[in-house]
Amino acid sequence: MAGDLVGLPAAQLAILPGTTHMGMMERSGWLLAMIPGFLDG
């Protein structure tokens, strides 16, 4: 993979403890709080 040789493109990782893909709907406050910072970054 190219990332192994030249580094990864700008990326962000969000970990929502105790949350599954479907469980994110119950934690929408966490997710919504992260979106502006991601889009402005």
ROROTI-268892 format. One line per field, with one value per residue: residue number from 0; chain; x negated, y, z negated of N, C-alpha, C, O in turn. Coordinates in steps of 0.1 Angstrom, whole numbers, plus 5000, padded with zeros to 4 digits. Each point is the difference from the previous one (the first is absolute). Layout:
BEGIN
resi <- (NUM,...)
chain <- (A,...)
n_c1 <- (X,...)
n_c2 <- (Y,...)
n_c3 <- (Z,...)
ca_c1 <- (X,...)
ca_c2 <- (Y,...)
ca_c3 <- (Z,...)
c_c1 <- (X,...)
c_c2 <- (Y,...)
c_c3 <- (Z,...)
o_c1 <- (X,...)
o_c2 <- (Y,...)
o_c3 <- (Z,...)
***
This chain:
BEGIN
resi <- (0,1,2,3,4,5,6,7,8,9,10,11,12,13,14,15,16,17,18,19,20,21,22,23,24,25,26,27,28,29,30,31,32,33,34,35,36,37,38,39,40)
chain <- (A,A,A,A,A,A,A,A,A,A,A,A,A,A,A,A,A,A,A,A,A,A,A,A,A,A,A,A,A,A,A,A,A,A,A,A,A,A,A,A,A)
n_c1 <- (4992,5016,5020,5001,5009,5022,5004,5006,5016,5001,4992,5020,4992,5017,4993,5013,4989,4991,4984,5022,4996,5005,4983,4991,5011,4990,4987,5022,5008,5000,5016,5020,4998,5005,5022,5011,5000,5017,5021,5001,5004)
n_c2 <- (4988,5010,4992,4981,5006,5000,4980,5002,4992,5020,4997,4992,5003,4989,5007,4986,5010,4980,5005,4996,4983,4980,4990,4997,4982,4982,4996,4999,4996,4978,4985,5000,4988,4979,4998,5010,4988,4986,5006,5002,4979)
n_c3 <- (5000,5013,4994,5012,5020,5005,4992,4979,5013,5008,4980,5003,4979,5009,4980,5011,4983,5003,5015,5001,5014,4993,4990,5021,5008,4992,5017,5004,4980,4994,5006,4990,4981,5006,5001,4983,4981,4999,4994,4978,4994)
ca_c1 <- (5008,4992,4999,4989,4988,5000,5009,5014,5005,5006,5011,5004,5006,5009,5003,5011,5000,5013,5010,4999,5004,5014,5001,4997,5013,5003,4989,4999,4994,4985,4997,5003,4990,4987,5001,4995,4986,4995,5002,4992,4986)
ca_c2 <- (5012,5012,5006,4994,5006,5015,5005,5000,5013,5006,4992,5001,4988,5002,4988,5002,4988,4993,5003,4993,5009,5003,5007,5014,5008,5003,5009,5011,5012,4999,5001,5014,5009,4998,5003,5013,5000,4992,5007,5012,4996)
ca_c3 <- (5000,5001,4987,4993,5005,5000,4989,5003,5002,4988,4996,4986,4995,4988,4993,4991,4992,4997,5010,5013,5011,4998,4988,5001,5000,4986,4996,5010,4994,5001,5014,5004,4994,5008,5014,5004,4999,5011,5013,5000,4999)
c_c1 <- (4991,4998,4989,4987,5000,5009,5014,5005,5006,5012,5003,5007,5008,5004,5011,5001,5014,5010,4998,5005,5015,5002,4996,5012,5004,4990,4998,4994,4985,4996,5002,4990,4987,5000,4995,4984,4993,5001,4991,4985,4993)
c_c2 <- (5012,5007,4995,5007,5015,5006,5000,5014,5005,4992,5002,4987,5004,4987,5003,4987,4994,5002,4992,5009,5004,5008,5014,5008,5004,5010,5011,5013,5000,5003,5014,5010,4999,5005,5014,5000,4992,5008,5013,4997,4999)
c_c3 <- (5000,4986,4992,5004,4998,4988,5004,5002,4987,4996,4985,4996,4988,4994,4990,4992,4998,5011,5012,5011,4999,4987,5001,5001,4986,4994,5010,4995,5001,5015,5005,4995,5008,5014,5004,5000,5012,5013,5000,5001,5013)
o_c1 <- (4989,4990,4994,4990,4989,5001,5003,4994,5002,5009,4991,5007,4995,5005,4999,5006,5009,5012,4988,5003,5003,5009,5003,5000,5006,5002,4989,4994,4994,4991,4991,4997,4992,4990,4992,4994,4990,4991,4996,4992,4988)
o_c2 <- (5001,5006,5007,5000,5006,5012,5000,5010,4993,4998,5005,4993,5007,4991,5008,4990,5007,4999,4998,5012,5011,5008,5008,5012,5011,5006,5005,5007,5010,5008,5006,5010,5010,5003,5001,5006,5004,5000,5004,5009,4996)
o_c3 <- (4994,4997,4991,4992,4997,5000,5012,4995,4991,5008,4993,5008,4991,5008,4991,5004,4998,4997,5005,4998,5002,5000,4990,4996,4998,4990,5002,5007,5004,5003,5007,5007,5000,5005,5009,5009,5005,5008,5011,5003,5001)
***
